Every structure is written in structure tokens, then in C-alpha cells.
Amino acid sequence: MAPTALNTTPKIHALLKDLHNKSLTQESTLSWPTLPARCTTEWDNIMRDKFIALDQDKCELVYHILRSIDATNVVEAGTSFGVSTIYLALAVAENAKRAGGQGKGMPRVIATEKEETKATIARGHWAAAGKEVEEVIELRVGDLRETLTKELGVVDFLLLDIWTPLALPALKLCQPYFRPGAVIIADNTVKLGDHYQELFDYVDAEGSGFRRVTMPYSGGIDMIVYQ
Ligand SMILES: C[S@@+](CC[C@H](N)C(=O)[O-])C[C@H]1O[C@@H](n2cnc3c(N)ncnc32)[C@H](O)[C@@H]1O
């Protein structure tokens, strides 16, 4: 068996495998070049019943980073059916366990999803994963440009797995809360490089406080560190 970053039960491994398979099967039916523009009503109508989950290897990378930076308070921009959220929840729960009550506070994943129907399905997946996962997730349903204006605490990590026009607004809303060394992961930064230009310009600007590297995962993934 290939090594895995994920320290969890066979039940959760099986659940995640099943959810990733379902997501990939759905995605294979989409003809990406012919889809309408992101953040339009037509796009939303097509995506409302789609997982579009972060790839499994990227989810494992995210989990690994969270364990490494000892993240306990993380934000997810774009939750959908809650697949990547399970990895985030498992990592913050493990980190809190490692701290044995001496940590920075209660572990928490602030998840964001604008579609009520997707939020309901996500909650079902978290319930299937069990209490350890369910109990650390705070799901904020609605437009993240609104829901992320509420209290965020000190943010260790932000996952940008959101339609690209929302990546920079989400980053800016979290920025005042980032701890030094906070990590931001953005998905599909090579495949959708043109769409991410605003985010790149902001992060790469002299004195921005951010540094980034692009990693050679499918479609590219950027790891940004807040200095
Ligand atoms: C790529 S999917 C997220 C996949 C998820 N991270 C996973 O791996 O399972 C992006 C999600 O962002 C949601 N979304 C789009 N616009 C949003 C907004 N303004 N506020 C909150 N969520 C939004 C979409 O409905 C979609 O479910």
C-alpha cells in the first residue's frame, strides 16, 4: 500500500475513497471548455449538484501541512459536499489531541458554502465520518464575502478551493487574522493561471508579506506563506 499522510480509521479511509471516486466520476462527465463563465447563474446551476472535490493527493498534502504547522484554526473557502473539509477537520483534531489540552484553544474548521443544498449534503458526509470530524467544523452557509466578515480568530491556514474570482476577496478577508507563518493553499493555479492573475499580482507585490511557490500537482497548486 502506498504511504499516506492520513492518520485515521479504516472507516474514514473508505469513506474518503468513496467520495473521491464519486467526485471524479461526476467530473469526467463535464466538458470544461464549453462551460459558462465562473460565478454566473448558468455556472452555478451546473455546479449545484457537483462535488468538484479537491484531488485526493492534494487533500493529503493539505492534511500533512496542517499537521506540520500545528494548525488548529483554519478557514476553507469553498466547501461543496465537504470532502476536503474532512481532511482539515482530522488534522486540527489530531493537532489538538497532540497538545493534550495545552494548545492554542479549541480546534476549528470554518467552512464556507453558499448553496444550502450542498451544505446539507456536506453535513451528512461529516456525520458519516463521525463526531471527531463533525464537532470541529463550523459551517457558515451563504456568500463567503459576507460570512467571512464575522469573527475568525487567529487563522493558521486558508484553503482557497473556490471559484477563481473569489480567491482574492477570500484572502483579503482572512489576511488581518493570519498568524505569522500562516499557510494558504490555492488549487489549479497552473491550469487556471490566467484566472488567478489578480491573486498573483496581490501576493507577489513588493512588501505584500506573502511568498509563494507553485507545486507540480495536477493543474498546479500554490503554497503561499504569510511571513
Ligand atoms: C471547488 S468547490 C469546493 C470543493 C471542496 N473544497 C472539496 O474539496 O470538497 C467550490 C465551492 O464553492 C462554493 N461557492 C461558490 N461561490 C461561493 C461564495 N460566494 N461563497 C461561498 N461558497 C461559494 C460553490 O458552491 C462550490 O461548492
Ligand as a Chemical Component Dictionary entry (heavy atoms), coordinates in Angstrom:
data_LIG
# 
_chem_comp.id                   LIG 
_chem_comp.type                 NON-POLYMER 
_chem_comp.pdbx_formal_charge   0 
_chem_comp.three_letter_code    LIG 
# 
loop_
_chem_comp_atom.comp_id 
_chem_comp_atom.atom_id 
_chem_comp_atom.alt_atom_id 
_chem_comp_atom.type_symbol 
_chem_comp_atom.charge 
_chem_comp_atom.model_Cartn_x 
_chem_comp_atom.model_Cartn_y 
_chem_comp_atom.model_Cartn_z 
_chem_comp_atom.pdbx_ordinal 
LIG C1  C1  C 0  -14.390 23.602 -5.877 1  
LIG S1  S1  S 1  -15.803 23.557 -4.886 2  
LIG C2  C2  C 0  -15.160 23.160 -3.279 3  
LIG C3  C3  C 0  -14.754 21.712 -3.119 4  
LIG C4  C4  C 0  -14.397 21.312 -1.700 5  
LIG N1  N1  N 0  -13.330 22.127 -1.182 6  
LIG C5  C5  C 0  -13.985 19.854 -1.646 7  
LIG O1  O1  O 0  -12.810 19.541 -1.853 8  
LIG O2  O2  O -1 -14.857 19.009 -1.390 9  
LIG C6  C6  C 0  -16.183 25.267 -4.665 10 
LIG C7  C7  C 0  -17.453 25.536 -3.870 11 
LIG O3  O3  O 0  -17.525 26.932 -3.574 12 
LIG C8  C8  C 0  -18.896 27.288 -3.499 13 
LIG N2  N2  N 0  -19.046 28.738 -3.660 14 
LIG C9  C9  C 0  -19.088 29.427 -4.819 15 
LIG N3  N3  N 0  -19.266 30.734 -4.591 16 
LIG C10 C10 C 0  -19.302 30.885 -3.244 17 
LIG C11 C11 C 0  -19.455 32.014 -2.384 18 
LIG N4  N4  N 0  -19.605 33.243 -2.868 19 
LIG N5  N5  N 0  -19.441 31.800 -1.043 20 
LIG C12 C12 C 0  -19.297 30.541 -0.543 21 
LIG N6  N6  N 0  -19.163 29.440 -1.319 22 
LIG C13 C13 C 0  -19.162 29.600 -2.644 23 
LIG C14 C14 C 0  -19.523 26.508 -4.635 24 
LIG O4  O4  O 0  -20.917 26.366 -4.438 25 
LIG C15 C15 C 0  -18.743 25.197 -4.604 26 
LIG O5  O5  O 0  -19.464 24.229 -3.899 27 
# 
loop_
_chem_comp_bond.comp_id 
_chem_comp_bond.atom_id_1 
_chem_comp_bond.atom_id_2 
_chem_comp_bond.value_order 
_chem_comp_bond.pdbx_ordinal 
LIG C1  S1  SING 1  
LIG S1  C2  SING 2  
LIG S1  C6  SING 3  
LIG C2  C3  SING 4  
LIG C3  C4  SING 5  
LIG C4  N1  SING 6  
LIG C4  C5  SING 7  
LIG C5  O1  DOUB 8  
LIG C5  O2  SING 9  
LIG C6  C7  SING 10 
LIG C7  O3  SING 11 
LIG C7  C15 SING 12 
LIG O3  C8  SING 13 
LIG C8  N2  SING 14 
LIG C8  C14 SING 15 
LIG N2  C9  SING 16 
LIG N2  C13 SING 17 
LIG C9  N3  DOUB 18 
LIG N3  C10 SING 19 
LIG C10 C11 SING 20 
LIG C10 C13 DOUB 21 
LIG C11 N4  SING 22 
LIG C11 N5  DOUB 23 
LIG N5  C12 SING 24 
LIG C12 N6  DOUB 25 
LIG N6  C13 SING 26 
LIG C14 O4  SING 27 
LIG C14 C15 SING 28 
LIG C15 O5  SING 29 
# 
